[in-house]
Amino acid sequence: MKRHIIYSAAIAVTLLFNSCATNPVTGKRDVSFVSEGQELAMGQEADPQIVAQYGLVQNPTLQKFIQEKGQQMAAVSHRPNLKYEFKIVDSPILNAFAVPGGYVYFTRGIMAHFNNEAQFAGVLGHEIGHITARHSAQQQTKAIITQGVLLGGMIAFPDLAQFGDLAGQGASLLFLKFGRDDERQSDELGVEYSTKIGYNAHEMADFFQTLARQGQQAGQGEIPEWQSTHPNPTNRYSTVHQLADQWQQKVTGSQFAVNRDSYLRMIDGLVYGEDPKQGFVENSIFYHPELKFQFPIPANWQYQNTPQQVQMAPKDGKALMFLRLAQGTSLEAAAQQMVQANQLQVIESKQVTVNGLPALALIGQQTPPQDQQQTQQQQAPIQALSYFIQYGGNIYNLTGVTAATDFNTYFPSFSNTMQNFRQLTDPEKINRKPEVVSIKKVTRDATLSQALKSFNMPDKRLEELAILNGMTLTAKVSAGTLIKVLERR
């Protein structure tokens, strides 16, 4: 027995040794079960899913800017051999993220909140740092060692993940969350890389304050997506300032740029918040101006709108409802495709009309196979109410999903939303213009609050605009200073 244990231990040590790879950043040997080729394959698979889920911002000037700066920074990074791609996704959330293999994404929400090129460069370096330090590979290796899942990501509604692809798993599985040590290392690399291409990394530290303030304004101490699992903002602020001093001493003879005005002029006209043409919510009703439909969202439910679907859920996460385009040339074919794809047993199905539109309604149930090793809670059947509605040359599928034991509780909410799907005819909603970032020049010395009011910004949005400008409302702004306001264009 003792020899067997020693022999097994020797095999384990050998496997671990053979799985070691030199970390490009530290130069040390790390245990890794993920090869560079696998990283590349992961990124290539993830990219089209991310683009499909969010869409890209069509702004050639901004896209050229991030591509040029990204390639410049990649060249001074620890993995210059990778083929990097840099994209702006069409989401109002403040977020930047990277996936293995060299893919880096910024949301238009975070681009709107940068106030100079140096802030952008610091975050760009942070995300490239996740790639160069192979943080995704390390996280997955740890998961394999602990017999966890290979891709431990965010599923919006984990209680319903077993309901096929209806839980909206998609590309969200690919957004790995890193530990605080990884985040600190990426902060260090962000300072290093941005300094090496000539930017003032002190501005990166200042942007952390914008993130913290935005989170506080969101309520209940909510943290912006990009900042979740990151080190304490106050400590992070101080550490990055110290690192910026150190790297500026190393890179002697350089001028460290901020480039505030040039950046602000680039984002003039950038859509801010929800883009109405993609759908928007007002008074708990979802409106889609381009497709000309509307439906109510249950009271106190959260929602997420993407180009592929609208998802809604109560805060307890015990139910999920979504709308998306159905597959099929008829109501019956669309319903059959959904039933087969999700292995549903149809309990009831009938032809109906919804506000004059032809529709098909069905109730179905999904029971996981008995041979699957699942918890008792996961073995509970999932029950769904689905409406397939024919309108405007499309078939729309509204589906509500919950545990069979909770179905009667959520049925009224599901049914009310589905039966109130209707044509949108209100010209004001159809022609709603998006809010955009508009760059204005201050005409006289004033506080930021006074300057914003001079451009007719409402009092209730002054703090939001102060955060957007990376200033306090009492900050002094001189005549000729560029600031951000919001307009509808």
N, C-alpha and C positions, 0 to 999 in steps of 0.2 A: 504493500500500500504506500509506504514511504517513497519507494522508487517511482511508483506511478505518479505521485504528487510532484516529485522533482521533475520527472519527464514532462508532465503537463505544463509545469511552470516554465520549463525551458522552451517548449513549443510557443507558449504565449509570448515570452521575451523575444524569441526569434521573429514571430509575426510582427510584433511591435517595432522591432529594429528594422525589419524589411519595409515597414510602412512609414518610416521616417523620411521627411523631406526637409531641405534647408529652407527656412523662412526667408523670403527675399528682403524683408525689412530688418529683422534682427540678426540674420546670419546664423541663427541657431537651428539645431535639428528639432523639428516638431513631428509628433506622431500625426499622420494624416492618411486617411483611407480614401481621400478624394484627390484624384490626379488633376493636373492642369487641363488635360484634355476633357475630363468630366466637367470641370468648371466652365470651360468654353461651351460645351454642349448644353449645360444648364442655362447659360445666358442666352444662347441662340433659341432655346425653347421658350424661355420666359418672355423675351422681348415682344414677339407678336401678340402674346396674351395681354401684356401690359398696354400696348398700343391700342388693341381692340377694346380693352376695358375702359380706358380713359380718353382715348383720342389724343391727337397732337395739336398744339397751338400753331396756327398758321401765321407765323410772324418771321419772315425771312431775315430781318435785321437781328432780332434776338437770337434766332437759331444759329446764324453765322457767328455771332459773338460767342455763344457758349461753346460752339464747336472749335473755334480758333483758340480760345483760352483753355479748353479742355485738352486739346492736342498739345498745346505748349506745355501744360502742366504734366501731362502723361510722359512727355519726353524727359522730364527731370525726376520722374518718380522711380521707385524701385523695380517696376515692371514695365519698362518702356516698350517691350516687345509685343505686348497685347494690342489687339485692334480695338481701340476704345470708340464708343459711340455715346453722344450726349444729346438728350432730347428734353423738350418741355412738354409735359402732359397737361391736358385740359381739365384741371381740377382746381377748385378754389381753396383747397386745404393747404395749410402751410406745411410743406413736406419736401424732402429731398431724399433719395434712396438710391442704392446701387445693388445690382445683382452680379453674380460671379461672371467672370469672363470679360469685363470691361464695359458694362452698360451702366450709365449714370443718368438719372432722371431728376428733373426739377418740376414742381408744379407751378402753374402760373400764379398760384396764391403766394408761394414763397418768393417768386421773382418780383411780385408787386411790393413785398415788404422789405426787400433789400433797398438800401439808400445810397449805395455806391458800389463800384466794381470790386473794391477790396473785400467787402462783406461777402459778395458772391464768391470771390476767389477762395476765401477761407472755407466756406461750406463745400465748394467744389473739391478742395484738397482733402477735406474730411471724408467725403464719399469715395474719392479715389483711394484714400488710405485704407478703407475697408477692403477694397479689391487687392491692393498691393500686399497687405498684411495677411491675405487669405483668411479673413475672419469667417466667411461663410463655410469654407472647408473645415476650419477648426470647430465651428459650432456643430457641423454635421458629424464630424469624427467623434466628438464628445457624446452626441446623441447615439451613435452606433455603439460606442463602448458601453453606454448605460442601457442599451437595448431600447432606446427611444425611437421615435420615428425619424426618418431621414430628413424630411423637410418639416421642421416644427414651426409653422407660421401662424398667421392670424386667420381664423375662420369667423366670419361676422357673427354667425349664430351656431355655436358648436353643438347645442342640443339637437339640432336638426341636420347635422352634417351627413347623417346616413341616408338622407332623402336624395340620393343620386346627385346630379349636378344642380338640383333646385336650390340648394343652400348657398349658391353663389360662391363656391370655393375658388375656382379659377386661379387667376394669377395671385390672389391674396396669399396662397400657400407659399409663395416665393419670397415674401418680405420677411426675411429672417430678422429676429431681434437679437442684438448683440449684447454681451455683458458689459458692465461698466468699465472693466479693464480694456476691453476692445474699444470702447468709445473714447477713453482717455488717450489710447494710442492713436486713434484716428484724429483726435484734436491736435496731438503733437505733429502728426504728419500734415494736417491741414495748415498749420503754422509754417512748417518747413517748406512745403511745396509752394504755398502762396508767396512766401518771402523770396524763394529762389526765382520766381518769375516776376519779381519786382513790385509786389503789393505790400501794403502796410497791414500786417496781421493783427495789429491792435484792433482794427475794425471788426475782425471776426469775433473778438470778445464782446464788443459792444452789441453785436447782433444777438447774442444770447439774452441780453436784457429785453430786446424786442420780443423774443420767443416767450420769455417768462411773463411779460406783461400781457401778451396776447392770451396766454393760458389763463391768467387770473381774470381777465375780462370775460372769458368764456364761461366762468362760473364754477363753483364747487372745487376750486383748485385744479381744474382740468388742465392737463398738460398737452401742448400741441404734439401732433403725431411724431414730428421729427425729434422732439425732445424726450419722448418716453424712453425709459430705461437708461437715460443718460445721467452723468454725474450731477451733483447738486449745482444749480445754476450759479450761485454765489461763488463757490469754490472754483468752478469752471472758469468764470470770468477772471478771477485773480490769476489762476494758473496759466491761462492763455496769454494774458498780458505779460507775465514773466517769461514765457517761452518766446513771445514776439521780441522782447528785449534781447534775449540770448541769440536768436537767429539773426537779428539785425546787426549784432556785433560780429557774427561769423561772416555774413555776406557784406564785406566792407566795400566802400566806394560806390554803393548803389543808392539811388533815390527810390524811396518806397511810396508808390502811388496810392491814392485813394480814389480819384476820378469820380467825384460825386455828380457834377452836372452832366457829364457825358452819359452816365448810367441813367439818370432821371429822364433825360431826353429820349433814350432808347425805349423806356417803358411807357412813354406818353401814349395813351390810347389802349393800354392793355386792359382786357376785361377783368373786372373785380367782382368777386362773389359769384353767385350763380349766373350762368349765361341763360337768359330767358328762352332763347331759341332752342335750347336743349331741354327745356322744361323747368318750371319753377313752382314753388309752393307759396300760397298766400291764403291766410285764414283757413288753414288745414285742407286746402284743395290744391291738388296738383294740376297744373295747366301745361299743355304742350302746344305752343303756338304754331309750329311748323306742321305737325300732324293733326292739329285742330281737334284734340280731345281733352277731356277733364274727368277727374274722379276724386272723391273725398279720401283723405287719410284719417284713420281712426284717431280720436283725441288722445293726446299724450303719447302717441307712437313716434318713434324715431324713423327716419328714412334716409336712404342713400340713392342718389340718382347718377347713373352712368349711361354711356351711349348704348349699352346692351340691355339694361333693365332698370326698373325702379324697385328697390327693396324697402320693405316697411316691417317694423317689429316693435312690440311693446318693450319697455325697459327691462322686464324680467327675462326676456329672451326665450319665453316659452312658446312663442308662435312666430311664424314668418309668413309674410305675404309679398308677392312680387307681381309686376306686370312686365311682359316682354312680348316680342313678336313670336307667334307660333309658326311651326313648320307644317306645311301641307297646303293643298289646293282647295280644300273644303273644310268645313267645321268638323265633320266626322273624321276626316283623315288627320287633321291636326290633333284631335283628341286621342285618336288611336296611337299616333306617334308618341305622345307624351306618356300614355299608359304603358306602352311597351318599353320605352326608354327607362322608366322608373319602376317597372315590374309591379304595377298597381293592380289590385283586384277591384273592379268596378262594383260598387254597391248600388248606385243609382245613376241614371243618365236620362236626360230629357231635352227636347228642343224648347227654347224659350225665346222671348224677345226682351231686349234691354233698351228702354227708351226708343223704341221703334227700330232697333237694329237686330238682325237675326243673330241668334246665339245658341250655344249648347252648354248646358250645365251638367256637371257630374260630381259625384262623391266617390272617392277611391281610398283604398287602404293598402299600406305597404307593411309587410311583416318580414323582418330580417330572417335569413335562413337559420335553421336550428343549429347547424354545425359550426356557426361562427361563435368564437369565444368572445362574448360581450357581457357587459354588466347587466344586472336585472333591469336597470332603468333603460338601457339601450335596447333591450329586447322588447320593450313595449311597442305595439304597433303605432305607425304614423298614419294619420288620417288627413285627407286633403279635400278641399272644395275648389273646383276649377270651373271657370267660365271661359268659353271661347267665343269671341265677339267679332263679327265681320263688319268692317267699317273702312271706308276710304281705300279700298283695294288691298287692305291688310287683314290678317286675322290676329287679334290681340288675345293673349292668354293672361288672365288674372287668376292666380292660385294662392290659396291660403293653406298653410301646413301647421299642424300641431300634433301632440300626442293624442291618441284616440280617446284617452281618459279626459282630455281637456277640450275636445272638439266642440261640445255643446256650449262651453264657456265662450269660445272665440268665434263660433258660427255667426252670431249677429254682426260682429265687426267685419268678418269676411264678406258676408252677404250684403251688408250696407254699401261697402265700397264697390263691389262688383255690379250690383243692381243700379248704382248711380253713375256708372260710366256713361258718358254722353258726348255729343258733338260740342265743340267749343265754337261759339259764335260771337262772343264779346270782342268788338274791334280793339278796345283798349288792351285786352290781354293778348290778342293776336299780334298787335303791333308794338308790344312792349320792347323798349330798347334796353340794352345792358348798361349797367354802371361801368364806367371805365376810369382808370387813373388818368387824371389830367394835371399836367405840370404847369404851374403858374409862377410868375415872378412877383415877389413882394415889392410893393411900391414905396413903402416907408418903413423906418425902424419901428418895430412893434414886438409884442409877445406872439408866440405861435397862435395862441387863442385868438388874439385880435386879428392876426393875419387871416386865419381861417374864416372868421366871421365876415371879414371884408369881401370874401368870395362867396358869401351867402350860405355857408355851411351851417346846418342846424345844430343847436346846442346839444341835442341828445346824441350827436355823433362826433362831438369834438374829441372825446377821449379815444375813440376808435381811430380817428384821423391822426391824433398825436402818436399813437402806436405805429400807424402806417408810416409816419414820417420819422420814426425813431427819436422823437423828442418828447419833452414834457410840455404841457400847455403853457407853462410860465417861462419857457425857454425864450431867450431874446433872438430875434431874427432881424438881420439888417436889410435895408433896401437893396434890391437886386438878388436876394436869395431865392432859389428855386424851391418850391414846396409842392406836395401832392394834395390835390383835392379830388372830389369825385363828381362826375357828371354823367348824364345819360346821353349817349350818342347813337 
